Amino acid sequence: MNRREFVRDGLAVTVAAGLGPKSGKGETAKTRKPNLLYVFSDEHRACSLPGEPFNDVIAPNLAKFAKENLSFNQCISNYPVCSPYRGILLTGKWPYQNGIIDNELQLPDHSGSIGETFRDAGYYTGYVGKWHLSSHDNIFIPSGPGRQGFEDWHLWANTNPHFDKSFTFDPKTGEKIQPKGYNATLMTDTAIKFIEERKASSQTQPWMLILSWNPPHPPFNDAPREEMKLYDPAAMALRPNIKWDTGFTPIVKSEERLRQAQQGYYAHISAVDAEFARVLKVLDETGQAEDTIVIYTSDHGEMMGSHGYQGKRMPNEESCRVPFFVRYPGVTPRVKRSDILFSAIDIYPTLCGLVGIPVPAHCKGHDLSAAMRGQKATAPESVFLMHIQKDNASGGAENAAPIFRGVRTNRYTYAVADNGRWVLYDNKEDPYQQHNLIADTTRKALMHDMDGIVMDWMKKASDPFPYSTLVDKQSNYAQ
């Protein structure tokens, strides 16, 4: 692989999506723009899905949905942290362009959000769940530009405690509302009400709803009891790249603590799976399933002891690779998996393309809706990876993760940290990333080529990281 094999704008040769023909009635049978239900959980990694190796997750509804519809096997979170992902998703711009370079930062008004774009195209727009785009998520945002174009707006705050302590606001008065129960269930209740009301209020206006759950984000020990009973910590499989007592975070200092954390993590995923089934059911019951695009994904993954780390903020697969399943009846292929690279920066323009809205000029990603339709698509050869700030207002041991910039290709993961070249993995030969090739002298030309690709991405992202001063050094960060 040399630099000429990468197209400088981040795209390469036009390839067939390899997804087969459409199923059901054709797109021409659609008489209006489709509804869009975008559902994402927080911290659900792709390797914690049914059928993946070294994992015992029980999520039959997600498994069925993925099996029967279109699954993107290489969906990458460019900046695997809560707020930066949300900033990228909502604005279609990179962190230094939208101002969300870490958690607990305010997304500026008039950011050209996806809510504004869909609203201006005639959609009734809604947002339910974790917002995480304010300096403090417990602050009520009145109707206006601060809601980023979402007309039916239900922010939930204090979402990390999953039972009884989360709260929302009356969207008109700002009155604090704190019902009892599991917050993913409470958020789903609101989403179901939205879907039912849209059916009752309009047969012609399409709607777009983003539903943002907090689990399986930690804490892991407060998952619902019934789901916790599904898992025996002593019997669960562990990934082969677990490292013990590396000094990074508490849960990887003992196998017992790691297994307890993994039990709760999986239990939260099982609980989210049940909530996903509820929203699919209401679409069926209201007769809206055939006219609604449904997407399930996550903002980023969870290391869960791999390489000795907890949390996210890492270039590894456990942190960056997330589920992305899509169903658009009669348009997206069924029972298919796509291996093209697809990352967070591409979601906004791709959703516009999928529903037939012009992609705003400010979007920095690529419209890959053709791939979702089972057509030929110009596939990315690489996606940009980053971690911008080591510390943030929310604190936490996971912030031991180094600052880095890097790239993920179809085969390799490469990253340069703030003290030198850090990791190079051949994901084809080493899928669990257990052999860091950064010191392999036979890979110098490859790394040099990738340095050029990363710097190209940085220019597009307005990224000031001093990358070129670091590539002649070798990092001493652990991996």
C-alpha positions in Angstrom: 0.0 0.0 0.0 1.4 3.4 -1.0 0.0 6.9 -0.8 -1.0 6.9 -4.4 -3.5 4.1 -3.5 -5.4 6.6 -1.4 -7.4 9.3 -3.2 -6.6 12.6 -1.5 -10.2 13.6 -0.8 -10.6 10.5 1.3 -12.4 8.5 -1.4 -11.2 5.8 -3.7 -12.5 3.7 -6.6 -16.2 3.3 -7.2 -17.2 -0.1 -6.1 -20.3 -2.2 -6.1 -21.9 -2.3 -2.7 -22.3 -6.0 -3.3 -25.7 -6.0 -1.6 -28.0 -7.5 -4.2 -31.3 -6.3 -5.5 -33.9 -4.3 -3.6 -36.7 -6.2 -1.9 -40.4 -5.5 -1.8 -42.0 -2.6 -3.6 -39.5 -0.4 -5.4 -38.6 3.1 -4.4 -40.8 4.6 -7.1 -43.8 3.3 -5.2 -43.0 5.8 -2.4 -45.4 8.7 -2.5 -43.8 11.0 0.0 -40.5 11.3 1.9 -40.0 8.6 4.5 -40.0 9.1 8.2 -36.7 8.6 9.9 -36.2 7.0 13.4 -32.5 7.3 14.4 -31.9 5.3 17.5 -28.5 5.2 19.2 -27.3 3.9 22.5 -24.2 5.1 24.4 -21.0 2.9 24.5 -22.3 -0.2 22.6 -19.4 -1.7 20.7 -19.8 -3.8 17.6 -18.0 -6.8 19.1 -20.7 -7.0 21.8 -23.4 -8.2 19.5 -24.9 -11.7 19.2 -22.8 -13.9 17.0 -19.5 -12.0 17.6 -16.7 -14.2 19.0 -15.7 -14.1 22.7 -19.0 -12.6 23.7 -22.2 -13.8 25.4 -24.6 -10.9 24.7 -28.3 -11.8 24.6 -30.0 -9.3 22.3 -32.5 -11.2 20.1 -34.3 -8.2 18.8 -31.1 -6.5 17.6 -29.9 -9.8 16.2 -33.1 -10.3 14.2 -33.1 -6.7 13.0 -29.5 -6.9 11.8 -30.0 -10.3 10.2 -33.1 -9.3 8.3 -31.8 -5.9 7.1 -28.7 -4.0 6.1 -25.7 -4.0 8.4 -22.6 -1.9 8.0 -19.8 -4.0 9.3 -17.2 -1.2 9.5 -19.0 1.7 11.0 -16.4 3.8 12.8 -16.7 6.5 15.5 -14.2 9.1 14.4 -13.9 10.6 17.9 -15.1 7.9 20.4 -16.4 10.2 23.1 -20.0 11.2 23.9 -20.2 14.9 23.1 -17.8 15.0 20.2 -19.8 12.2 18.5 -23.0 14.1 19.0 -21.4 17.3 17.7 -20.3 15.4 14.5 -23.7 13.7 14.1 -25.7 16.9 14.5 -23.5 19.3 12.5 -21.8 17.2 9.9 -18.6 19.0 10.9 -15.4 18.1 12.7 -14.8 19.0 16.3 -12.6 22.0 15.7 -15.2 23.3 13.2 -18.2 22.8 15.5 -16.6 23.6 18.8 -17.2 20.3 20.5 -13.7 19.1 21.2 -14.7 17.2 24.4 -17.5 16.6 26.8 -19.4 19.3 28.7 -19.2 22.0 25.9 -22.0 24.0 24.4 -22.9 23.5 20.8 -23.3 27.0 19.3 -26.7 28.1 18.0 -27.2 28.0 14.2 -24.7 25.2 13.7 -26.5 24.0 10.6 -27.7 21.0 12.5 -29.5 18.0 11.0 -32.5 19.0 13.0 -32.6 22.4 11.2 -32.0 20.8 7.8 -34.8 18.2 8.1 -37.2 20.8 9.6 -36.5 23.2 6.8 -37.2 20.4 4.3 -40.7 19.9 5.7 -40.1 17.3 8.4 -41.6 17.5 11.9 -38.5 16.9 14.1 -38.1 15.4 17.5 -35.3 14.6 19.9 -35.6 12.4 23.0 -32.9 11.4 25.5 -29.4 12.2 26.3 -28.4 15.5 24.8 -24.8 16.1 26.2 -24.2 19.2 24.1 -24.5 21.8 26.8 -22.0 23.0 29.4 -24.3 21.4 31.9 -27.0 18.9 30.8 -29.2 19.8 33.7 -30.0 23.2 32.3 -33.3 23.7 30.5 -33.0 24.9 26.9 -36.0 27.1 25.9 -37.7 26.9 22.6 -35.4 28.5 20.0 -32.1 28.0 18.3 -30.6 26.2 21.2 -32.7 23.2 20.4 -30.9 22.9 17.1 -34.1 22.6 14.9 -35.8 20.0 17.0 -39.4 21.0 17.4 -40.5 18.2 19.8 -37.6 18.3 22.3 -37.2 16.1 25.3 -33.8 16.4 26.8 -32.9 14.0 29.7 -30.3 15.0 32.2 -28.3 13.2 34.9 -28.5 10.1 32.8 -25.6 8.1 34.1 -27.5 6.9 37.2 -29.9 4.6 35.2 -32.7 4.3 37.8 -34.9 7.0 39.4 -32.4 9.9 39.4 -32.5 11.0 35.7 -34.9 13.8 34.9 -36.3 15.7 32.0 -38.2 19.0 31.6 -41.6 20.1 30.5 -40.6 21.4 27.0 -42.9 24.4 27.3 -42.5 25.6 30.9 -39.1 24.1 31.9 -40.6 22.4 34.9 -38.3 19.6 36.1 -39.9 16.1 35.8 -38.3 13.2 37.5 -40.3 9.9 37.1 -39.2 6.6 38.6 -37.8 3.8 36.6 -35.1 2.8 34.1 -34.2 5.8 32.1 -34.0 4.0 28.8 -37.6 2.8 29.3 -38.7 6.3 30.2 -37.1 7.7 27.1 -38.7 5.0 25.0 -42.1 5.8 26.5 -41.7 9.4 25.3 -40.5 8.2 21.8 -43.5 5.9 21.5 -45.8 8.8 22.4 -44.2 10.9 19.7 -44.7 8.1 17.1 -48.3 7.6 18.1 -49.1 11.3 18.0 -47.5 11.8 14.6 -49.8 9.0 13.2 -52.8 10.7 14.8 -51.9 14.3 13.7 -50.7 14.0 10.1 -50.9 11.5 7.3 -48.8 13.6 5.0 -46.0 15.3 6.9 -42.9 13.1 7.4 -41.2 13.1 10.7 -37.7 12.6 12.0 -37.0 11.4 15.5 -33.6 10.9 17.2 -33.8 8.7 20.3 -30.6 8.7 22.4 -30.3 6.2 25.2 -27.7 6.3 27.9 -27.1 2.6 28.6 -24.9 0.6 28.2 -22.8 3.5 29.4 -21.5 3.0 32.9 -22.2 2.6 35.7 -22.6 -1.1 34.9 -23.8 -2.2 38.3 -27.2 -0.6 38.0 -28.6 -2.6 35.1 -32.1 -4.0 35.5 -32.2 -7.0 37.8 -33.9 -9.3 35.3 -31.3 -8.7 32.7 -28.5 -9.1 35.2 -29.8 -12.6 36.0 -29.2 -13.6 32.3 -25.4 -13.6 32.9 -23.1 -15.6 35.1 -20.0 -13.5 35.6 -17.8 -16.6 36.1 -19.0 -18.3 32.9 -18.7 -15.3 30.5 -16.1 -15.4 27.7 -13.4 -12.7 27.8 -11.7 -11.2 24.8 -8.2 -12.5 24.1 -6.6 -9.1 24.3 -7.5 -8.4 28.0 -4.5 -7.1 29.9 -4.4 -7.2 33.7 -3.1 -4.6 36.3 -1.7 -2.2 33.7 -2.2 0.7 36.1 -4.8 2.5 33.9 -8.1 1.8 35.5 -9.6 -0.2 38.5 -11.7 -2.8 36.6 -8.7 -4.3 34.9 -6.7 -4.9 38.1 -8.7 -8.0 38.8 -10.6 -10.6 36.8 -13.4 -10.6 39.3 -14.0 -6.8 38.9 -13.8 -7.1 35.1 -16.3 -9.9 35.0 -18.7 -8.0 37.2 -18.5 -4.9 35.0 -19.0 -7.1 31.9 -22.1 -8.7 33.4 -23.6 -5.2 33.9 -22.5 -4.0 30.5 -24.2 -7.0 28.8 -27.3 -6.7 31.0 -27.7 -3.0 29.9 -27.4 -4.2 26.2 -30.1 -6.8 26.8 -32.3 -4.0 28.3 -31.7 -1.7 25.4 -32.6 -4.6 23.1 -36.0 -4.9 24.8 -36.6 -1.1 24.3 -35.7 -1.3 20.7 -38.3 -4.0 20.2 -40.9 -1.6 21.7 -40.2 1.1 19.2 -40.4 -1.3 16.3 -43.7 -2.6 17.7 -45.3 0.8 17.8 -44.3 1.4 14.2 -46.1 -1.8 13.2 -49.1 -1.1 15.3 -49.6 2.4 13.9 -49.0 1.3 10.3 -45.9 3.4 9.9 -43.2 0.7 9.5 -43.3 0.6 5.7 -42.8 4.4 5.5 -40.1 4.7 8.2 -36.3 4.4 7.9 -35.1 2.8 11.2 -31.5 2.9 12.2 -29.8 1.5 15.3 -26.2 2.5 16.1 -24.1 3.8 19.0 -21.8 6.8 19.6 -18.7 4.7 20.4 -17.7 1.5 22.0 -16.1 0.4 25.3 -12.7 -1.1 26.0 -13.8 -3.3 28.9 -10.3 -4.3 29.8 -8.9 -4.8 26.3 -5.3 -3.6 26.2 -5.7 -2.8 29.9 -8.1 0.1 29.3 -11.6 1.0 30.4 -14.0 3.3 28.6 -13.4 4.7 25.2 -11.1 7.4 23.7 -8.9 4.8 22.0 -8.1 3.9 18.4 -8.8 0.2 19.0 -11.7 -1.7 17.5 -13.4 -2.0 20.9 -13.6 1.7 21.2 -14.2 2.9 17.6 -16.2 0.2 15.8 -20.0 0.3 16.4 -23.1 -1.3 15.1 -25.0 0.4 12.3 -28.2 -1.3 11.1 -30.7 0.3 8.7 -34.1 -0.7 7.4 -35.9 1.3 4.7 -38.6 -1.1 3.4 -38.5 -1.5 -0.4 -35.2 0.5 -0.7 -32.4 -0.9 1.5 -31.4 -4.5 0.7 -32.4 -7.2 3.2 -30.3 -9.8 4.8 -27.0 -8.1 3.7 -23.8 -6.9 5.3 -21.6 -4.2 3.8 -17.9 -4.0 4.5 -17.4 -0.5 3.1 -15.9 2.1 5.6 -18.5 4.3 7.0 -17.9 6.8 9.8 -19.7 9.3 12.0 -18.8 12.2 9.8 -20.7 10.5 6.9 -24.0 10.0 8.8 -25.6 13.5 8.3 -25.0 13.7 4.5 -25.9 10.0 4.0 -29.3 10.5 5.8 -30.0 13.5 3.7 -29.2 11.5 0.6 -31.3 8.6 1.7 -34.5 10.7 2.2 -33.9 12.9 -0.8 -32.8 16.2 0.9 -30.0 18.2 -0.7 -26.8 17.7 1.4 -25.8 21.1 3.0 -22.6 22.5 1.8 -21.1 22.6 5.3 -21.2 18.8 5.7 -17.6 17.5 5.6 -18.5 13.8 5.2 -19.6 11.8 2.2 -23.1 10.9 1.1 -23.0 7.1 1.0 -26.8 6.6 0.6 -26.1 4.8 -2.7 -24.5 2.0 -0.7 -27.6 1.9 1.5 -29.7 1.5 -1.6 -27.7 -1.4 -2.8 -26.2 0.6 -5.6 -22.6 1.2 -6.7 -20.9 3.6 -4.2 -17.7 5.5 -4.1 -16.2 3.9 -1.0 -13.8 5.6 1.4 -10.4 4.1 1.6 -9.8 5.6 5.1 -11.5 7.3 8.0 -10.0 9.8 10.4 -9.5 8.8 14.1 -8.8 11.3 16.9 -8.7 12.0 20.6 -8.3 15.7 21.3 -8.3 16.2 25.1 -6.9 14.0 27.8 -8.9 15.6 30.6 -12.4 17.0 30.7 -14.9 18.4 33.1 -16.5 15.0 33.8 -13.2 13.5 34.9 -12.8 9.8 35.2 -10.0 7.2 35.0 -10.7 6.5 31.4 -9.1 9.9 30.5 -5.7 8.2 30.9 -6.1 7.5 27.1 -3.5 9.4 25.1 -4.2 12.3 22.8 -3.8 11.0 19.3 -4.6 11.4 15.6 -4.8 8.4 13.2 -6.5 6.6 10.5 -8.5 3.4 10.0 -8.4 1.7 6.6 -9.9 -1.5 5.4 -6.9 -3.3 6.8 -4.9 -1.1 9.1 -5.3 1.0 12.2 -2.5 3.6 12.7 -2.2 6.4 15.3 0.4 9.0 16.4 0.1 10.1 20.0 1.2 13.4 21.5 4.7 11.9 22.1 5.3 10.0 18.9 4.2 7.2 16.7 2.1 4.9 18.8 0.2 2.0 17.2 0.1 0.2 13.9 -2.1 -2.9 13.6 -2.8 -5.2 10.7 -6.5 -5.9 11.4 -6.6 -8.6 8.8 -3.8 -10.7 10.2 -4.3 -9.5 13.8 -8.0 -8.9 14.4 -7.6 -8.5 18.2 -4.7 -6.0 17.7 -2.3 -7.9 19.9 0.8 -7.2 17.9 1.8 -3.5 17.6 3.9 -3.1 14.5 5.0 0.4 15.2 8.7 -0.6 15.7 8.7 -2.9 12.7 11.4 -1.4 10.4 9.8 -3.1 7.3 6.7 -1.0 7.9 8.3 2.4 7.7 7.2 3.2 4.2 3.6 2.2 5.1 3.7 4.5 8.1 5.1 7.3 6.0 2.3 6.9 3.5 -0.3 6.9 6.3 1.3 10.0 7.8 0.4 11.8 4.6 -3.2 10.5 4.8 -3.6 11.6 8.4 -2.3 15.1 7.6 -4.7 15.3 4.7 -7.5 14.5 7.0 -6.3 17.1 9.5 -6.4 19.8 6.9 -10.0 19.0 6.0 -10.8 19.0 9.7 -9.1 22.3 10.6 -7.1 20.3 13.1 -4.1 22.1 14.8 -2.5 19.0 16.3 1.3 19.2 15.8 1.4 15.9 13.9 4.4 16.5 11.7 6.7 17.2 14.7 5.9 13.8 16.2 6.3 11.3 13.4 10.1 10.9 14.0 9.6 9.9 17.6 8.2 6.7 19.0 5.6 6.8 21.8 6.1 5.0 25.1 2.4 4.7 25.8 1.3 1.2 26.5 -0.6 -1.0 24.0 
